[in-house]
Amino acid sequence: MSLPSPIENPEVKFTQIFINNEWVNSASGKTFPTINPSTGEKICDVQEGDKADVDKAVKAAREAFKLGSPWRRLDASKRGVLLNKLADLVMRDMVYIASLEVMDNGKPFTYAIGDMYFTESILRYLAGWADKNVGQTIPVDGDLFAYTRHEPIGVCGGIIPWNFPLPCLAMKLAPAVACGNVCVIKLAEQTPLTGLYLCSLIKEAGFPPGVVNIIPGYGPTAGAAISEHMDVDKVAFTGSTQVGQLIMEAAAKSNLKGVTLELGGKSPCVVFPDADLDMAIQRSHDGLFFNSGQVCVAGSRTFVHEDIYDEFVKRSTELAIKRNVGNPFEKTTQSGPQVCSCSFVSNFGLGIFLGTGPAWMLYKLHAEQWTVGVVLAVAVFFHLTAQYITGAYSMRFGRWLFCMVGLMLSAIGMGVYPFVSNVWEVLGPEIIVRIGQGTVLSVISPLLGHLADIRHHGNYGGVYGLYTTSYNLGLSIGPVCGGSLVKVLTFDWLYRVTAVIMFLYAFTSLAFRDTPAVQQGSPPKQPRKGYGAIDKSIN
């Protein structure tokens, strides 16, 4: 299938708040600019929603959710029909919407078109679930009849990120609507335009008034108002761990509303010596640079075994040189700009590891032909000393402590992506325990394969305590990491700070230099988790 031609200067049709199927101005009269990251120029002004607008939207949603309302009386199968109709409309207008996303977000048109298909698949998948959310009948003693019936929660709040504006909006909207809920959703202030256009399609598809209400605005005002609202029954958020903590706190302090969090981290690729090197290099490259690194599961750190380190560095650099950075409207462009300068610092900020030598950036591609406001230069960072890049994930590796320290201090994040031929080395019980159950484990890049979910306790933020601590300090240790401190200090000062860490590591490495490698053998049997205490009490 050939790629359609983009609309390089798409008309912005909607900039107001969408409440009760109507376009309204903000209660305060305030607006905010949305910026084209490719040029640094203002696209337009958008109405800025705040607490008063959230109150109005929640009231409209609650009215639509009343018993006997058109929405509550609508058959479940008809909810699926509405979602499928919305998917049809998205695909009808996909070239315009994708072009609008390129202008507002900066991602290449090729990726923006992919977002349209992604959005369609989300809507259609959840449409299929609308009439399949069934209860149970339960055998009980006596002349009794017991059953469960699934009822919609009520008013569901959503706060979406800017990296995948339309798919993330669909992820919040579609499951809630499929189950009969009503929504109040805040768009990211960096990328509100595609979400606002979707509102017009929601109305065209035939959704009753008040079922979907969408507000552009800022997190500390509109987002906070949703999180702490006493008449919002659940809130879902995709974004940083820091903000996720604030949302969970606000939900607890208000009406104990339900919370769903999808939080980011710094996910590592771990390349084993027996890996398919061609595949590992390509997938680790894609895992980092896809969508300009603006992905919650981006493989933004790489640990490479010493036996293949030199070749991996050489070939990874060559691959980065070939990456086409340029105008996102051109079909051959692979990387566009970061959505804003702050995200560049967060995604490609401090790069340092507990290594024995200084940190050097070996290669940086300057996109001289691309005159834009916020430029993303493709860069490959190599900060690890080869002899100390040994793994925490294979029991035959020596010095596993150093890799584990690097992984844990800078947060495993949402994913660990090992490249290895012998999958048991990664999936063995002891290895999973060492990783910690706050991760998503995949044998290949999450952008190109299926995820094997091993999340635990519902925390999407990786090794939750360690990640929170290291990020709040602003000095996440591990390539390539950012943090709040990066935004305050210059890189020169940050490297001076990390010099102290490197000195301490050099001292530590001497102390551990004779540490023997754990012998290769059959993985030890692990007791079933949670039964140890029971067994002891029995004995």
ZIUR-V62647 format. One record per backbone hydrogen bond with DSSP energy under -1.0 kcal/mol. CO is the residue of the C=O (numbers start at 0). NH is the residue of the N-H. If there is no record, write none. Layout:
# ZIUR-V62647
CO:NH ; CO:NH
This chain:
# ZIUR-V62647
14:46 ; 16:23 ; 17:213 ; 18:21 ; 21:18 ; 23:16 ; 29:47 ; 31:45 ; 33:42 ; 35:38 ; 35:39 ; 36:373 ; 40:35 ; 43:33 ; 45:31 ; 49:53 ; 50:54 ; 51:55 ; 52:56 ; 53:57 ; 54:58 ; 55:59 ; 56:60 ; 57:61 ; 58:62 ; 59:63 ; 60:64 ; 65:68 ; 68:72 ; 74:78 ; 75:79 ; 76:80 ; 77:81 ; 78:82 ; 79:83 ; 80:84 ; 81:85 ; 82:86 ; 83:87 ; 84:88 ; 85:89 ; 86:90 ; 87:91 ; 88:92 ; 92:96 ; 93:97 ; 94:98 ; 95:99 ; 96:100 ; 97:101 ; 98:102 ; 99:103 ; 100:104 ; 101:105 ; 107:111 ; 108:112 ; 109:113 ; 110:114 ; 111:115 ; 112:116 ; 113:117 ; 114:118 ; 115:119 ; 116:120 ; 117:121 ; 118:122 ; 119:123 ; 120:124 ; 121:125 ; 122:126 ; 123:127 ; 128:131 ; 131:133 ; 135:147 ; 141:143 ; 145:137 ; 153:181 ; 154:232 ; 154:233 ; 155:183 ; 156:235 ; 157:185 ; 158:237 ; 163:167 ; 164:168 ; 165:169 ; 166:170 ; 167:171 ; 168:172 ; 169:173 ; 172:176 ; 173:177 ; 174:178 ; 175:180 ; 176:179 ; 181:155 ; 182:212 ; 183:157 ; 184:214 ; 185:159 ; 191:195 ; 192:196 ; 193:197 ; 194:198 ; 196:200 ; 197:201 ; 198:202 ; 199:203 ; 200:204 ; 201:206 ; 207:210 ; 210:182 ; 212:184 ; 213:17 ; 214:186 ; 215:48 ; 217:221 ; 217:222 ; 218:223 ; 220:224 ; 221:225 ; 222:226 ; 223:227 ; 228:231 ; 232:257 ; 233:156 ; 234:259 ; 235:158 ; 236:261 ; 238:263 ; 239:243 ; 240:244 ; 241:245 ; 242:246 ; 243:247 ; 244:248 ; 245:249 ; 246:250 ; 247:251 ; 248:252 ; 249:253 ; 250:255 ; 250:256 ; 257:234 ; 259:236 ; 261:238 ; 266:300 ; 267:416 ; 268:302 ; 269:418 ; 270:304 ; 271:274 ; 274:276 ; 275:279 ; 276:280 ; 277:281 ; 278:282 ; 279:283 ; 280:284 ; 281:285 ; 282:286 ; 283:287 ; 284:288 ; 285:289 ; 286:298 ; 288:291 ; 289:292 ; 290:293 ; 292:294 ; 294:297 ; 297:299 ; 300:268 ; 302:270 ; 304:307 ; 307:311 ; 308:312 ; 309:313 ; 310:314 ; 311:315 ; 312:316 ; 313:317 ; 314:318 ; 315:319 ; 316:320 ; 317:321 ; 319:322 ; 323:333 ; 323:334 ; 326:329 ; 327:108 ; 329:332 ; 334:325 ; 339:343 ; 340:344 ; 341:345 ; 342:346 ; 343:347 ; 349:480 ; 351:477 ; 352:354 ; 359:381 ; 362:379 ; 365:367 ; 366:369 ; 369:371 ; 377:364 ; 379:362 ; 384:387 ; 385:388 ; 387:389 ; 393:396 ; 396:517 ; 399:403 ; 400:404 ; 401:405 ; 402:406 ; 403:407 ; 404:408 ; 405:409 ; 407:410 ; 415:441 ; 416:269 ; 418:271 ; 420:422 ; 421:424 ; 422:425 ; 422:426 ; 423:427 ; 427:431 ; 428:432 ; 429:433 ; 430:434 ; 431:435 ; 439:415 ; 440:451 ; 444:447 ; 451:440 ; 455:458 ; 461:463 ; 462:466 ; 463:467 ; 464:468 ; 465:469 ; 466:470 ; 467:471 ; 468:472 ; 469:474 ; 484:488 ; 489:493 ; 490:494 ; 491:495 ; 492:496 ; 493:497 ; 494:498 ; 496:499 ; 497:501 ; 498:502 ; 499:503 ; 500:504 ; 501:505 ; 502:506 ; 503:507 ; 504:508 ; 505:509 ; 506:510 ; 507:511 ; 511:514 ; 527:530 ; 530:534 ; 531:535 ; 532:536 ; 533:537 ; 534:538
